[in-house]
Amino acid sequence: MSESPDLREVQKRTLRLMNCKDGLWDLLLGLIFMALAVYPITRARLGPVWDLALFVGVLLLSLAAFGGVRRKISAPRLGYVESKRSPAMS
């Protein structure tokens, strides 16, 4: 406990927590499963080429939306830290 924590290691752990513990990956995975469930129905109506284009479009749109939500919600909830010199180091 007497040694100071490595700032790089703290940043790595914080980024890991930000990317995994917010529940957005679970929501994205559920959305992908729902799109895969609808895929056979739309394939019968649209054909294989248009259905694949629709599926890839929905996938890219959902990835962009979740990236925006992560930047808007997950990153600010962690806050920012300003490091200050302790009196012992002065």
Backbone torsions as a table, in degrees:
resi	resn	phi	psi	omega
1	MET	NA	-12.8	-177.0
2	SER	-80.6	-21.0	-179.3
3	GLU	-86.4	147.9	-178.9
4	SER	-81.5	146.6	-178.1
5	PRO	-71.1	148.1	177.9
6	ASP	-74.0	125.5	-175.7
7	LEU	-64.2	-37.6	178.8
8	ARG	-63.5	-41.8	179.7
9	GLU	-66.1	-38.3	177.2
10	VAL	-64.0	-42.1	178.6
11	GLN	-64.5	-41.7	178.4
12	LYS	-61.1	-45.4	-179.2
13	ARG	-66.5	-36.9	178.8
14	THR	-66.5	-43.2	177.7
15	LEU	-64.9	-37.4	177.9
16	ARG	-63.9	-42.2	177.9
17	LEU	-65.8	-38.2	-178.3
18	MET	-66.1	-35.0	-175.8
19	ASN	-85.6	-20.2	-173.0
20	CYS	-113.9	-23.3	-170.1
21	LYS	-105.2	16.1	-176.9
22	ASP	-101.5	-8.4	177.2
23	GLY	85.5	-2.6	-179.2
24	LEU	-71.0	-32.9	177.1
25	TRP	-63.9	-36.5	178.5
26	ASP	-65.1	-42.5	178.4
27	LEU	-65.8	-40.6	178.8
28	LEU	-65.1	-41.6	178.4
29	LEU	-63.9	-40.0	176.1
30	GLY	-63.8	-39.4	177.6
31	LEU	-65.6	-38.5	177.4
32	ILE	-65.6	-41.0	177.8
33	PHE	-64.5	-37.6	177.3
34	MET	-66.5	-39.2	177.3
35	ALA	-66.2	-37.6	176.8
36	LEU	-68.2	-29.5	177.9
37	ALA	-70.3	-32.7	-179.4
38	VAL	-85.3	-17.2	-175.5
39	TYR	-53.8	-47.5	-179.8
40	PRO	-64.7	-32.9	179.9
41	ILE	-69.0	-45.0	179.6
42	THR	-72.1	-26.0	177.6
43	ARG	-66.3	-38.1	179.0
44	ALA	-68.1	-31.3	-177.6
45	ARG	-89.8	-37.9	-174.7
46	LEU	-98.8	-23.6	-173.4
47	GLY	96.4	164.2	-173.5
48	PRO	-67.0	-38.0	-175.7
49	VAL	-70.7	-49.3	-178.9
50	TRP	-69.1	-31.4	178.2
51	ASP	-67.7	-41.7	177.0
52	LEU	-64.1	-41.0	177.3
53	ALA	-62.4	-41.4	177.7
54	LEU	-64.2	-44.1	-179.3
55	PHE	-63.9	-45.4	179.3
56	VAL	-65.4	-39.0	177.4
57	GLY	-62.5	-44.5	177.9
58	VAL	-64.0	-40.3	179.5
59	LEU	-64.0	-46.2	179.5
60	LEU	-66.3	-39.1	178.1
61	LEU	-64.5	-41.5	179.6
62	SER	-69.1	-36.6	176.3
63	LEU	-64.0	-41.4	178.2
64	ALA	-65.6	-41.3	-180.0
65	ALA	-64.9	-43.4	179.9
66	PHE	-69.8	-31.6	174.1
67	GLY	-64.7	-41.3	176.9
68	GLY	-65.9	-40.7	178.2
69	VAL	-64.8	-40.1	178.8
70	ARG	-63.5	-42.9	-179.8
71	ARG	-67.7	-33.9	-176.2
72	LYS	-83.0	-34.3	-173.3
73	ILE	-109.3	-50.9	-172.4
74	SER	-71.2	-43.5	-177.5
75	ALA	-66.8	-47.2	-179.0
76	PRO	-67.9	-22.5	-177.6
77	ARG	-71.2	-18.5	178.0
78	LEU	-80.4	-31.4	180.0
79	GLY	83.4	-179.0	-179.2
80	TYR	-126.3	146.0	-177.7
81	VAL	-117.7	132.5	173.1
82	GLU	-104.2	120.6	-179.6
83	SER	-80.9	136.4	178.9
84	LYS	-123.1	151.7	178.8
85	ARG	-76.4	135.5	178.1
86	SER	-78.6	158.2	178.5
87	PRO	-60.4	-28.5	-179.5
88	ALA	-70.0	-28.1	-178.0
89	MET	-86.2	-13.7	-177.2
90	SER	-70.7	NA	NA
